[in-house]
Amino acid sequence: MKKILLIIMAVALTFGAVSAQTKPQSGKKGTSPYITGKQKIRGEQPECYTFDRFTPFSTKDSKRYYCPFDYSILPELTKKPAPEWGDMQPVMNYLEMSSRAVMTVCAIYAVNPEIEDPATHDRLAKQAANEAKSCLDAFDAWKTKKEWRNKIQYYVAEVDYRYFKGANYYNAKTDDEIIHVGLLLYFGSKKRPIFDADTVSRTFPDIRFFPNDATIVDSWNSVLDELSDYLKENDRKGVMLTGYSDNRGTAAYSLGVSRQRAMEVKKALVMRGIDENRIEVVAKGDEDPVGDNDNKEDFAKNNRVSIKIQ
């Protein structure tokens, strides 16, 4: 009898040991090797994203670092016996010296802003994300082969090329469908968001116009002054001016006067020192009425220019 009990206990202990090895540890969840993100300033997104002012790389005080490195060359570059890292060289020197340094790498890409078709944009964005992932895979395999012990987490994210890094990029033109913007690097083990959500963008009232007129009444100067001051203080933001009209004329006339109104507001902002490349003008004619066009007292509300910070 004792012999049988000993056998049962031995089996139970063995089963328990196997169960302890295979049972997932509580509180720990598996994570994807990549976290994708999208930085959209246009469109009906509930929030948009901006970038901090990244400082030049320094092992002492720089926690965030933007590197204009074309990550698409990583698969070929890592095959070379002595890769030339270009803009990434300071970072590679740091990683080689600090074999246990912790870093987060985000490959950022953009779809050419001239491509307006949503289906084409989405196809290219997906293609760009997959390309960025494969390039980071090549780098990680190279790092492992070099026996570097640095813990690196990889991200990919889409940005709007027109707005990245502020006003200096507004006039940037390229024929490439996919733009390799570069890498964002974060150092240290502290978790930081890749992008900082901008939840404090101000709203401004619509600027009203008299029917069949595109003249800005003096009473709106205070709003234009506040808007221009805000844009000067937030030099990474732009503004979209959308002109509207009532339906008391032909469609062509309504569209024309709505555009003229938006252009007049743009001129007023430029006169106040705002770079015209930060101002987008859209004309919508008698679309999206806010007042009843059949009501004499209400239809005038449709003669307006809406202001959207982006």
Sequence and secondary structure as in RCSB ss.txt:
>XXXX:A:sequence
MKKILLIIMAVALTFGAVSAQTKPQSGKKGTSPYITGKQKIRGEQPECYTFDRFTPFSTKDSKRYYCPFDYSILP
ELTKKPAPEWGDMQPVMNYLEMSSRAVMTVCAIYAVNPEIEDPATHDRLAKQAANEAKSCLDAFDAWKTKKEWRN
KIQYYVAEVDYRYFKGANYYNAKTDDEIIHVGLLLYFGSKKRPIFDADTVSRTFPDIRFFPNDATIVDSWNSVLD
ELSDYLKENDRKGVMLTGYSDNRGTAAYSLGVSRQRAMEVKKALVMRGIDENRIEVVAKGDEDPVGDNDNKEDFA
KNNRVSIKIQ
>XXXX:A:secstr
 HHHHHHHHHHHHHHHHHHHHHS  TT     SEEEEE  SSSS S EEE        TTT SEEEE   GGGHH
HHTTSSS   GGGHHHHHHHHH TT EEEEEEEEEE TT   HHHHHHHHHHHHHHHHHHHHHHHHHHHHTT   
EEEEEEEE  TTTTTSGGGTT     SEEEEEEEEEESSS   SSEEE        EE  TT     GGGHHHHH
HHHHHHHH TT  EEEEE   SSS HHHHHHHHHHHHHHHHHHHHHTT  GGGEEEEE TT S SS TT TTTGG
GGSEEEEEE 
